[in-house]
Amino acid sequence: MIPDDVFVLDATAHAYNFADDNVIGGAYASSIIEGVYGFHTAYAPPGRPDLVLKRDVFRTRIADPDVTAGFLFRESHTDACIYHELPLYGYFRDGGSPLSVAVAMRDKWPDRVLIYGAISPHQPQALERVDYLAEEVGVVGLKLYPHDLVAGELCSIQMNDRDLLYPIFERAAAHHLKTIAIHKALVMGPVPIGPYYVDDVGEAARAFPDLTFEIVHGGLAFLEETAYLVQYHPNVNVSLEATSALLFRAPWRFAEIIGTLMNAGATDRIIWALGGAAVHSRAFEERMWEFDIPVELQERYGLPRLTEQVKRGILGENAARMLALDITGFRRTTHGDGLGKPRRLEPAWTCLGGRAATLASEDGRR
């Protein structure tokens, strides 16, 4: 169990909307849907079918502010989140993780929910959308994705594209936005792999030293390249969305990733993230709190230990510092909102009807 004084911030929360009437991207959208749901089933903790949602439930019922807040806050140790809108506007009518859910959550829990608004640079009026997100929505950062369908054509982006991306970064900086988050490493669908590499991030980070560039899914692939980036670019950080899912199914790999990033000097720039309903938060939060890098890896490769101080940083304090969030003040202002700690955690997926929504059978097997 995680002590109540450990601040937990999920830095990449999504509310997936994969309902049929939201799908417009054909095979590309289907690849996202099958990939995310496959991830949800494959990386659930062994022996926990109660944490795996039925396919139709996962596709159609997650994009709801009360459901998303339910599994994040009421059923888990999460204190706050950064909701990431997704910019897959050519795949899904609302981008796949709708902004409307983020705004509704923030309206109800203004201190617990921050928002990264989505930009699809090839879509018309992308610069004007930066203005809208900053001025009207009040986002604290932007979210980018390697691909989108625009007028039926698959378009890719590179972070060092001076003509397409740099004007967006300049507009973000003019609005005093803090972070540019870019999906990397985790390839989704029959698409070019090049845009998922991380080598383009360094040039952008050097060109915009006052912005923070967040590598989402950091270390899941291209670990050594990511380590070099964070070693030499102090304004690059790593989000553990999807990477954190290795904690149960591939713990040594997770240890290698965390230890390599720490050895590169990024201990205070590794931020906790689970990806919303991609996996149920509580089990992974508790596993992280109990986790340490195996002694054999420490001795063989010189990887460091995960001390309590380091885990407090990764689980929430690193993100709080980046966001200039005062944790003491946060606890004071949120104490009476019904989600303050200590709190009694509800069973997994209570927000969706509990066992009726999962693949759990009567004997606990699936």
N, C-alpha and C positions, 0 to 999 in steps of 0.2 A: 504494500500500500504506500502511496506517495504521501508524505507529510503535508498537512494543510498549508504550511507556510511556503511550499514550493510553488512558484508562479509558473503556470503553463500557458503558452500561447501557440496556437496552431497557425503557422504563418502561411498556409495555403489551404483554405477551405473552399470547397465547391458545393453547389447544389445542382447536380446533373439533371438536365431535362432531355431525356432520350425518348420521349413519347413519339409515336408514329407521326402525329400531326405537326411535330416540330422538326422533323427530318426532311431536309431538302438536298442533301449532298450525295445521294446515291451510295456507291461503294465506299467512298471516302468516309462518309458519316458512319456507315455500317462498321467500318474498321475501328473507328473510335469507340463505338458502342460495345462491340465484341471485345475489344482490347481492355477497356476499363472494367467491364463486368468479369472478364476472364481473370483480370488482376484481383478483383474483389474475391473471387472464389479460390484462386490458387494460393493467395498469400494470407488467408485467414489462419489463425493459430490452429495447430493440429488438435483434433478432438473437440472443436468448438463450432459445430454446425449451427448453433444458435446465433452466431455472429454473421452468417451468410444469408443474404436476402434472396428471395425468389426473384427470378429474372424480371417478371412483369412489375413487381414492386420496385425494384431498383431502377427500372427504366422510367416509371411514370409517377412515382410518389415522393421523390427526394426534393424536387424543386418547390419547396414550401418553407417559409421562414420559421414556423414553429417546429417542423420536423428537423430542420437543420440545426436549430438551436437546441432541440431536444437531445440529439445524439452527441452534440458537441459539449453542451454545458450541463444538462440534467443527468446524463448517463455516464459522463466522463469527468476527468480532472481538469479539463480545459477551462481557463479563466477568461481568455480573450482569443479572438481570431482575426486574421486578415482574410477577408473574403476576396477570392480572385474571380472576377468575371472572365469568361472565355471569349476570344475574338474569332470564333469559327462561324462567322455569319454566312458563309457560303455552304456550310455543312448543316447548321441548325438555325432556325428562324431567329432565335434569341441568343445565338452564339454558343449554346450548350450549357452554360452556367450563368443564368440570367441575372442581370444587374438589379432587376426589380426585387429579387429575393434579398440581395444584400442591403438594399435601401430599407426594405421593410424590417429586416433584422436590426439594423442600426437605429431605426425609429423606436423600436421597443427596448433595445439595450444599447444606448448610444456610447457608453464607455467601454463596452465589450467587443464591439464590431468596428473594424477599420476596413477600408475597401481599396483594392487595386482595380481600376477601371480598364477595360480592354480596348486595345487599338489594333485594327487590321490595316497596316500601312498602305496596302494596294487598293483598299476600298475608297470610294469617293469621299472627300471632305474629312480625311483622317486628322488633319491639323485642327479643323474646327471642332472635332470630337474631343481633342485634348482640352480645348477651352471649355467645352460643355462639362466634361468630367471634373475639371478643376473648379470651375466657377459655380456650376449648378448642383453637381452631385457631392462635391467635397471629398474626392478621393485623396489618398495620401501617396499613391503610386500608380504606375501603369503596368499592364500585363500584355505581353506579346507572345505570339505563337509562330513556329517556323513556317507554317503554310496556311493558306485559305483559298477557297474557291471564289474567284471574282469573274462574273459574267460567264460562268461555266468553265473557266480555265484555272488550273492549279497554279498558284503563285507562291513563291518562296521569298524569304527575307534573309539578309545577313546583317548582323549588328553593326558592321563597319561600312555599310552602304551610305556614303556621304550625301547622296542626292535624296534617297528615300527615307532613311532613318534619322540622320542628323537633324533635320528640321524638326522632327518630332521630339527629339531629346532637348533641343534648344527651347521649344515651346514648353516642355515639361519643366525645365529649369527656370524659365521665366515665371512660371506659376508656383515656384518653390516646392514642387513635388519632390519627395525624398528618394523614390526607388523606381527603377526600371527592372521588372522581373521578366525573364525570358525562359520559356520551356526549352530545355536541352536534354540530350542523352537518351531519353525514352522515345524511340521511334514508334509512331502510331500510323499504321496503314501502309499501302503500296506507294510510298512517296520517296523522293530523293533523300538520302541519308545526310548529305553534306550540311544542310542547315541545322542539323542536330549536334554537330561538332561545336566545341567551345572556343576555338582559336580566334573567332571574330570578336569575342567579347573584350579581349585585352585592348584592342585598338580603340574601341568605343570608350572604355574606361579611362584610357589616357587622354582622350579628346575631351571628356567631360568629368574632370576630377571631383566636381562638387555633387555629382549624382552617384548613387549606389546602384551597382548592377548585380542583380540577384539571379544566380544560376539555379533554376528550378529542376529538381531531380539530380542535383549535383552528385557526382561520383558514381552514379549508377552505371555509367559508361564513361570512357575517357578520363579515368581517375588521375593518371599522372599529369595529363594536360591541365586538368582542373587544379591540381595541387600547385603547378607552376604559376597558374594565373593568380591564385590567392596569395602565393608567396611574394609576388612582385607588384601586385595591384591592391593596395589597401582599401579601395572602394569596390571590391568584388566580394560578395558573400555567397554562401551555399545554403539553399533550402533542401531539406531532407525529404520532401514529398516523394513518395514511392520508394526512395532509398530506405526510409525507416521501416517499410514493410518487410525488409529482409530480416528483421530482428528474430522472427520465429523460424522461418524456413531456411535462411542462410546466415546464421549469426556470425560465422567467421568472416564471411564476405563483408558484412556490415562493420565488423570490428576493423578490418583492413581499411575500409573507406574512411571511417572516423579517425583512426590512428594516423593515416597518411595525411589527411587534411590538417590534423593537429600538428604533426611534425613539420608541415609547411608554414606554420605560424598563424593558422586560421582558427584557433580554438575559440576565440571570441567572435567569430563570424560564421559559425555553423548554427543554423536556426532550425528548430523543430517544425515539422509539417507532416500531415498525414493525407491531405487531399480530400477532406470531407468524407463522404460515404465510401470512398475507395476501400477503406478498412475501418472497422469500428474502433474509435479512439482509445477507449479505456485500457484494453488489454495491452496495446502497444505503449501507452504512456507508462504503465506499471512495469512492463518488461524493460523499458529504457531505464527506469529508475534503479532496477536491480542489476542492470547489465554492467559488465566490465570486459575489457579486452583480454582474451585468454592469455595466460602466462606464457604459453609456448610462442604465441605471436609477439609478445613483449620481448622474450629472450632471443628469438630467431631474427626478428626484423627491427628490433629497437622501437616498437610502438609503445606509446605511453599508456598509463593507467587512466581510466575514467573515474576521477575522484568525484565526490559529492559536489564540490564547487563547480567542476566542469559540467556535470550533468544539470545542475541548476542553471548554468549559463545557456546550455543548448536548449533545454526545455522551455525557456522563456526569457531569462534575463538578458541574453544577447539581443534578441529582437526588441525588448523593451528599451534598451539603450539606443539602438538604431532609430527607434521611433520617438525618442525623447519622452518615453512614458515613465512617469514616476509611479513605481509599484506601490509604495506606501499610500500615496494619494489615490491611486486606483482602488485599493482595498477600502479606503474610507468612503469614496463616492459610490461604490457598488455594493456596499454591505447590505443595504436594505432592498435590493432589487429582486430578492428571492433566489438568487444564484450564488450568493456569497458563501465562503467557506468558514467553518465546516458545514458541509451539506451531505445529505443522504443521497447516494447515487442510485438512480433508478436502474432496473435491469436493462440489458441491451435491447434496443429497438422498441422499447415501450412507446416511443413517439410514433411508431408505425403499427401498433397493435401487438407488439411482442412476438410471441412464438408463431402466431398466425402468419406473420410476414416472412418468416425464415424457412430455411430448409431443414430445420431440426425435426427429427422424428421422435416418437415416444421414448425410444431407448437411448436417445442422444447421439445416434449415428446418422450419417446420410449416405 
